[in-house]
Amino acid sequence: MKNDKNDKKDHSDCGCKKKEGWIPINSRIQVNKDRTITIQAPSGWEYIGKVKLNSKVLRVSSGATSVSCTCNTSGSCLPFVGTGSDGSTSGCAGDCTNCTMKQSAQIENVTHDFLSGGYIDFADTVRFIENDFELPAAFPEMFELPEVEKAVKEFLERVYSGLPFPKMKIGENFVAAPTGYTMVPVSLFGRAVVMAVPTIAVPDKVNAGQRLSAAGGASKASCNCTDGICTVKTKSIPFVGSLTYCEGSCDGTCTLTTGTIIGGGDEVELYKAISYKF
């Protein structure tokens, strides 16, 4: 998820950071003669996105998508991929001051352009995130899939084991759990969300700081944007609980964060995950 210095410089020149996408590790990248990039995700990964034509959410079971860039002013911009240890990012780079990135895919021989979306790993499951393992943040389109809601329901039922679901405190761009419950980062098919779970159910392998709420600290989740707005959203799963993620019109970097408020109002940041448009 980290680009090298040259990628960062060119990327900022283009002004397309808000269009950035995340690509799973071990994806195959092909540069095409028409200056597009084709991405073939590993087995198990599927692309889930909202299409431009009718705003419906579709899934690309082949895991193959294409990235193209169009300069709307003078200059030029081309698609790039920056590789990191936890995956890669795709975007547009160049000297164009107004560049449009497009993510597209073929489904049943029809090419669809996406407004937003991302990759999720159906070969994975729902599990607590261990220590500081980095994942990209979850995105709204994936929650429209019945398989995702079913997996969250089964996970929460297993973790709660009959304990009552807490009454959450909803503030200005944050969600906090009451004493005895902790806002914990969870991997949902390879994307990070935050769930409130009983503190006694948080396994030892999860960052020990996540259990500070048991000592009286307030456990919370929040969203922060470096340029624009992204806000906390809560997805309710009937009869078992909810999950928290970020949504909004952030032109910079939107980050989902978990933390604990300790004495004097100071806050300890415990986990963060970056949101991407594609």
Residue pairs with C-beta under 8 A, 6 or more apart in sequence:
1 22
1 84
1 86
1 87
1 88
1 89
1 134
1 136
1 274
2 82
2 84
2 85
3 11
3 82
3 84
3 89
4 82
7 80
7 82
7 93
8 82
10 80
10 93
10 94
11 17
11 20
11 80
11 82
11 91
11 92
11 93
13 93
13 94
13 95
14 77
14 91
14 92
14 93
14 94
14 95
14 96
14 97
14 99
15 96
15 97
15 98
15 99
16 69
16 77
16 91
16 92
16 93
16 99
16 100
16 101
17 91
17 251
17 252
17 253
18 227
18 228
18 250
18 251
18 252
18 277
19 91
19 92
19 99
19 100
19 101
19 277
19 278
20 89
20 90
20 91
20 101
20 276
20 277
20 278
21 67
21 89
21 90
21 91
21 101
21 103
21 118
21 276
21 277
21 278
22 87
22 88
22 89
22 90
22 118
22 119
22 136
22 276
22 278
23 29
23 39
23 41
23 81
23 87
23 88
23 89
23 90
23 119
24 41
24 42
24 45
24 87
24 119
24 121
24 190
25 42
25 85
25 86
25 87
25 88
26 42
27 39
27 40
27 41
27 42
27 45
27 88
28 39
28 40
29 37
29 38
29 39
29 40
29 81
29 88
30 37
30 38
30 40
31 37
32 38
32 66
34 68
35 68
35 69
35 78
35 79
36 66
36 67
36 68
36 79
37 66
37 67
37 68
37 79
37 80
37 81
37 90
38 64
38 65
38 66
39 64
39 65
39 66
39 67
39 81
39 90
40 63
40 64
41 47
41 63
41 64
41 65
41 119
42 63
43 63
43 123
44 121
44 122
44 123
44 124
45 63
45 119
45 120
45 121
45 122
45 123
45 190
46 59
46 60
46 61
46 63
46 119
46 120
46 122
47 59
47 60
47 63
47 64
47 65
47 105
47 114
47 117
47 118
47 119
48 57
48 58
48 59
48 60
48 117
48 118
48 119
48 120
48 141
48 142
48 145
49 57
49 58
49 60
49 103
49 105
49 114
49 115
49 116
49 117
49 118
49 141
49 278
50 56
50 57
50 114
50 115
50 116
50 117
50 141
51 57
51 58
51 112
51 113
51 114
51 115
52 112
52 113
52 114
52 115
53 112
53 113
55 115
57 117
57 141
57 144
57 145
58 107
58 112
59 145
60 105
60 107
62 105
63 119
64 105
64 106
65 103
65 104
65 105
65 114
66 103
66 104
66 105
67 79
67 90
67 101
67 102
67 103
67 278
68 79
68 101
68 102
68 104
69 77
69 78
69 79
69 92
69 94
69 99
69 100
69 101
69 102
70 77
70 99
70 100
70 102
71 77
71 94
71 96
71 98
71 99
72 96
72 98
72 99
72 100
73 96
73 97
73 98
74 96
74 97
75 94
75 95
75 96
75 97
76 94
76 95
76 96
77 92
77 93
77 94
77 95
77 96
77 99
78 92
78 93
78 94
79 90
79 91
79 92
79 93
79 101
80 90
80 91
80 92
80 93
81 88
81 89
81 90
82 88
82 89
82 90
82 91
86 134
86 135
87 136
89 276
90 101
90 278
91 101
92 99
92 100
92 101
101 278
102 113
102 114
103 113
103 114
103 117
103 278
104 111
104 112
104 113
104 114
105 111
105 112
105 114
106 112
114 278
116 139
116 140
116 141
116 277
116 278
117 139
117 141
117 278
118 136
118 139
118 141
118 142
118 191
118 276
118 278
119 190
120 142
120 148
120 188
120 189
120 190
120 191
121 189
121 190
122 147
122 189
124 187
124 189
124 190
125 151
125 189
126 151
126 152
126 154
126 155
126 186
126 187
126 188
126 189
127 155
127 186
127 187
128 184
128 185
128 186
128 187
128 202
128 203
128 205
128 206
129 135
129 184
129 185
129 186
129 187
129 192
129 206
129 271
130 205
130 206
131 205
131 206
131 207
132 207
132 271
134 273
135 185
135 187
135 190
135 191
135 192
135 273
136 191
136 192
136 273
136 274
136 275
136 276
137 191
137 192
137 193
137 245
137 246
137 254
137 255
137 256
137 273
137 274
137 275
137 276
138 188
138 191
138 192
138 193
138 243
138 245
138 256
139 191
139 245
139 275
139 276
140 233
140 245
140 247
142 148
142 188
142 189
142 191
143 149
143 235
143 245
148 188
148 189
149 237
151 188
151 189
152 188
152 195
152 237
152 240
152 243
153 237
153 238
153 239
153 240
155 186
156 195
156 197
156 237
156 240
156 241
157 240
159 197
159 198
159 201
160 197
160 198
160 201
160 240
160 241
161 201
163 198
163 201
165 196
165 240
165 241
166 177
166 178
166 180
166 181
166 196
167 178
168 175
168 176
168 177
168 178
168 196
168 234
168 242
169 175
169 176
169 177
169 178
170 234
173 222
173 223
173 231
173 232
174 220
174 221
174 222
174 232
175 183
175 194
175 196
175 220
175 221
175 222
175 232
175 234
175 244
176 183
176 218
176 219
176 220
176 221
177 183
177 196
177 213
177 218
177 219
177 220
179 213
179 214
179 216
180 198
180 199
180 213
180 214
181 196
181 197
181 198
181 199
181 213
181 219
182 196
182 197
182 198
182 199
182 202
182 210
182 211
182 213
182 214
182 219
183 194
183 195
183 196
183 210
183 219
183 220
183 221
183 244
183 258
184 194
184 195
184 196
184 197
184 202
184 206
184 210
184 258
185 192
185 193
185 194
185 210
185 258
185 271
185 273
186 192
186 193
186 194
186 195
186 243
188 243
191 273
192 256
192 271
192 273
193 243
193 244
193 245
193 256
194 221
194 243
194 244
194 245
194 256
194 258
195 241
195 242
195 243
195 244
196 219
196 241
196 242
196 244
199 211
199 213
199 214
200 214
202 210
202 211
207 270
207 271
209 260
209 268
209 270
210 219
210 258
210 260
210 270
210 271
212 219
212 260
212 262
212 268
213 219
213 260
217 260
217 261
217 262
217 268
218 260
218 261
219 258
219 259
219 260
220 258
220 259
220 260
220 261
221 232
221 244
221 256
221 257
221 258
221 259
222 232
222 256
222 257
222 259
223 230
223 231
223 232
223 246
223 248
223 254
223 255
223 256
223 257
223 275
224 230
224 254
224 255
224 257
225 248
225 250
225 251
225 252
225 253
225 254
225 255
226 250
226 252
226 253
227 250
227 251
227 252
227 253
228 248
228 249
228 250
228 251
228 252
229 248
229 249
229 250
230 246
230 247
230 248
230 249
230 250
230 254
230 275
231 246
231 247
231 248
232 244
232 245
232 246
233 244
233 245
233 246
233 247
234 242
234 243
234 244
235 242
235 243
235 244
235 245
236 242
237 243
244 256
245 256
246 254
246 255
246 256
246 275
248 254
250 275
253 274
253 275
254 274
254 275
255 272
255 273
255 274
255 275
256 272
256 273
256 274
256 275
257 269
257 271
257 272
258 269
258 270
258 271
258 272
259 267
259 268
259 269
259 270
260 267
260 268
260 270
261 267
262 268
